Amino acid sequence: MDSTVTSKGQATIPKAVRDFLGVKPGDRIKFFIHPDGSVVILPLQPVTRLKGMFTSPLGRPATHQEFDEAIASGAAERFRNSR
């Protein structure tokens, strides 16, 4: 697939690519340029799409205290492993 860049620097994203990315008119996309010269295009996802992505082993949402304890535990373990 290819596209032509206009004098305004715009190009049409081919339909197959839009369908694959799930982007529609008005959606935003992000470009990443890698050191090897390749470019990756990804759709920007609103944070609200993350809701429900992760399940809790507790069977319910974790409390702030449980989050704090998990973070402290992970930090302590990382410190122990770095010594």
C-alpha positions as a Markdown table, in Angstrom:
| # | Residue | x | y | z |
|---|---|---|---|---|
| 1 | Met | 0.0 | 0.0 | 0.0 |
| 2 | Asp | 1.1 | 3.5 | -0.7 |
| 3 | Ser | -0.1 | 7.1 | -0.4 |
| 4 | Thr | 0.9 | 10.4 | -1.9 |
| 5 | Val | 2.0 | 13.3 | 0.2 |
| 6 | Thr | 0.2 | 16.6 | -0.8 |
| 7 | Ser | 1.8 | 20.0 | -0.9 |
| 8 | Lys | 0.4 | 20.6 | 2.6 |
| 9 | Gly | 2.3 | 17.5 | 3.9 |
| 10 | Gln | -0.9 | 15.4 | 4.2 |
| 11 | Ala | -1.4 | 11.8 | 3.1 |
| 12 | Thr | -4.4 | 9.5 | 3.1 |
| 13 | Ile | -4.1 | 6.4 | 5.3 |
| 14 | Pro | -5.2 | 3.5 | 3.2 |
| 15 | Lys | -8.5 | 2.0 | 4.2 |
| 16 | Ala | -7.0 | -1.4 | 5.1 |
| 17 | Val | -4.6 | 0.3 | 7.5 |
| 18 | Arg | -7.4 | 2.4 | 9.0 |
| 19 | Asp | -9.5 | -0.7 | 9.5 |
| 20 | Phe | -6.6 | -2.6 | 11.0 |
| 21 | Leu | -5.8 | 0.2 | 13.5 |
| 22 | Gly | -9.5 | 0.8 | 14.1 |
| 23 | Val | -9.3 | 4.5 | 13.5 |
| 24 | Lys | -12.1 | 6.7 | 12.3 |
| 25 | Pro | -12.4 | 10.3 | 11.2 |
| 26 | Gly | -11.5 | 12.6 | 14.1 |
| 27 | Asp | -9.4 | 9.9 | 15.9 |
| 28 | Arg | -5.8 | 10.9 | 16.7 |
| 29 | Ile | -2.7 | 8.8 | 15.8 |
| 30 | Lys | 0.8 | 8.9 | 17.1 |
| 31 | Phe | 4.0 | 8.4 | 15.1 |
| 32 | Phe | 7.2 | 6.8 | 16.5 |
| 33 | Ile | 10.4 | 7.1 | 14.7 |
| 34 | His | 12.9 | 4.3 | 15.5 |
| 35 | Pro | 16.7 | 4.6 | 15.3 |
| 36 | Asp | 16.7 | 2.2 | 12.3 |
| 37 | Gly | 14.6 | 4.7 | 10.3 |
| 38 | Ser | 11.3 | 2.7 | 10.5 |
| 39 | Val | 8.2 | 4.5 | 11.5 |
| 40 | Val | 5.3 | 3.0 | 13.6 |
| 41 | Ile | 1.8 | 4.5 | 13.6 |
| 42 | Leu | -0.5 | 3.8 | 16.5 |
| 43 | Pro | -3.9 | 5.1 | 17.4 |
| 44 | Leu | -4.1 | 7.2 | 20.5 |
| 45 | Gln | -6.3 | 5.5 | 23.0 |
| 46 | Pro | -8.3 | 7.4 | 25.6 |
| 47 | Val | -7.5 | 6.3 | 29.2 |
| 48 | Thr | -11.1 | 5.3 | 29.6 |
| 49 | Arg | -10.5 | 2.4 | 27.2 |
| 50 | Leu | -8.2 | 0.9 | 29.9 |
| 51 | Lys | -11.1 | 0.4 | 32.3 |
| 52 | Gly | -11.6 | -3.2 | 33.0 |
| 53 | Met | -8.5 | -4.3 | 31.1 |
| 54 | Phe | -6.9 | -5.8 | 34.2 |
| 55 | Thr | -8.6 | -8.2 | 36.6 |
| 56 | Ser | -7.9 | -8.3 | 40.3 |
| 57 | Pro | -6.8 | -11.6 | 41.9 |
| 58 | Leu | -8.9 | -10.3 | 44.9 |
| 59 | Gly | -12.1 | -10.6 | 42.8 |
| 60 | Arg | -12.8 | -7.0 | 43.6 |
| 61 | Pro | -11.1 | -3.6 | 43.0 |
| 62 | Ala | -8.0 | -3.1 | 45.2 |
| 63 | Thr | -8.0 | -0.4 | 47.8 |
| 64 | His | -5.5 | 2.5 | 47.9 |
| 65 | Gln | -3.9 | 0.8 | 50.9 |
| 66 | Glu | -3.5 | -2.5 | 49.0 |
| 67 | Phe | -1.9 | -0.6 | 46.1 |
| 68 | Asp | 0.5 | 1.1 | 48.5 |
| 69 | Glu | 1.4 | -2.2 | 50.1 |
| 70 | Ala | 2.0 | -3.9 | 46.8 |
| 71 | Ile | 4.2 | -1.0 | 45.6 |
| 72 | Ala | 6.2 | -1.0 | 48.8 |
| 73 | Ser | 6.6 | -4.8 | 48.6 |
| 74 | Gly | 7.8 | -4.6 | 45.0 |
| 75 | Ala | 10.2 | -1.8 | 45.8 |
| 76 | Ala | 11.7 | -3.8 | 48.7 |
| 77 | Glu | 12.1 | -6.9 | 46.6 |
| 78 | Arg | 13.8 | -5.0 | 43.8 |
| 79 | Phe | 16.2 | -3.4 | 46.4 |
| 80 | Arg | 17.0 | -6.9 | 47.8 |
| 81 | Asn | 17.6 | -8.3 | 44.4 |
| 82 | Ser | 19.9 | -5.4 | 43.4 |
| 83 | Arg | 22.3 | -6.1 | 46.3 |
